[in-house]
């Protein structure tokens, strides 16, 4: 074991000696086993860099919990987004333009969605990454223990601006701090393709370590299902509208995607305008949700009032209502269940 010694000279010429122990002569096997043990008290590992699979490459900063849930800002297919993966599902929060492109929504339907960022679910196979099995603290500890039993190369380097020991094979490299308790500083792998600095947050950090993930998990009730297409099953109609300019209710029958099993949440957007397909002067918008069994149709409706409709509706003899339907990703009761599962890790 090597030692670095710093000497401080006081005013009375007394010397105070501070000794810092480094892992410079430790066997790679022992270094990996100690680094794996250090992960036993870790709640999350944050990977800052590139994480990729055969189908996608993410660049950004992903936090992976000990239960395998992942969250953070990434660049996905050239678009800045926020990723949240939990309970076998993957969600992206991305700009409206990216979402409607992923869902292949036509321009007229897309116009009914307000501008902004939206959460949408994607097929986990599209990402092709097993966060729990490869990047969670327990998985990383298990990987280190496995490589501790293999022949590895050892060298001294730096990572995250700190002195580090690099222990590597042809397909993987672990960068472990030379001082400070065998901390994993960086991880590289050929498959999945990973090159990222690593920062650990201890269990003692409590709920604060996943507060950002919890907050966005609470918004997933509005996430669209990017892989399914709900449809408008009948002509949209006024369900009540006595006088133009006064509150008017509009409704339409909607149906889930043919590939749906069970019940689906469908959200319909409506627009009241002076021309067909929502064009011309826009008087107002509203939206309505419905829980619709697979293979069935169901009426959803909402009311447009106030705003431009109240100001100018009475000036028109003919108005048009346009609608578009979208399938939502999860049931509302799934959100608190996901939040509890995260809290219970």
C-alpha positions, 0 to 999 in steps of 0.5 A: 500500500502506498502513502502520500504525505503532506507536511504543514509547518506551524508558527511554532515550527511544529510539524503536523503530518496528514497521511492519505492512503491510496489503493495503488498496490491493491490487486484488481480483484480486491479493488473490484470487490471493495467497490462492489461492497461500497455500492451496498449503501447506494440509492441511485447511480447517475450516469453522465455521458453516452448510453446506447443499445443496438437501436438507440443512443442516449446522451445526457444525465440518467439517474438509475435507482436501486430498483432499476427506475431511470430518469433524467435529461437526454438527447434522443434521436437528436431531440432534447427530452426527459426520459423516465423508465419505471415498472417495465414502461418507458416515457419521454417528455419531448416537444409537441413537434417530436411527439406528433412525429413519433405518433404520425399524427396529421397536421390538422389533428396536431393543430388541436394540441396546445404547443409545449412539451408532452409526456408520451410512452414508447415501446421499451423494445425501441430503447432496448436497455435493461436499466435494472439488469445492467445499470442499477446499483445492485446490478453494477455491484454484481457485475464488479463481483463477476469481473473480480473473478476474471483476468483484468488489466490495471492502470493508474489514470484520472476520472471526474478530475480525481486519481483513479485506478482503471480495471479493464478487459476487452469489453468493460472498464471500471474507474475506481477512486484511489482514495475516498472509499473505492468509489466508482467514478466512471464506467465504460462498456462495449455492450450496451455501449456506455461511456459515462462518469458515475456519481453515487447518492446514498440511501441516507439521502432519503426521498430527496434523491428521487424528488425530481423523478417522483414529481414527473412520475405524478404527471404521467396520467397525461402521457400519450401512448405513442404506439397506439392510435385511437380513432373518432368512430362517428361524426362530431356533433353539438350535443347542446347549443341553443344560441351562438355565443352562449356555452355549447357542448360538443361530443363524439364517439371514440374507439381505442386502437385495435391492438388494445386489450382491456380498457383504454383512456381516450382523450378527445380535443375539440375546436370550434371555428369559422371554417372546416377542420378547425380553420379560420377564426378559432372561437375556443377549445375543450377536451374530454376523457373517457374510459373505453373498453377494447373494441367498443365505442363511447361518447365523450363530450365537453363544453366551449364557453367564454373567450372569443366564442362569447365575444363573437359567436353571435356574429356568425350563422355557421360554425364548425366543430373539429375533433381528434382523439388520442389514446393515453398511456396509463390508467390514473390509478397506475400513477400512485401505484408507481409512486409508492413503488419508487418510495418503497425501494 
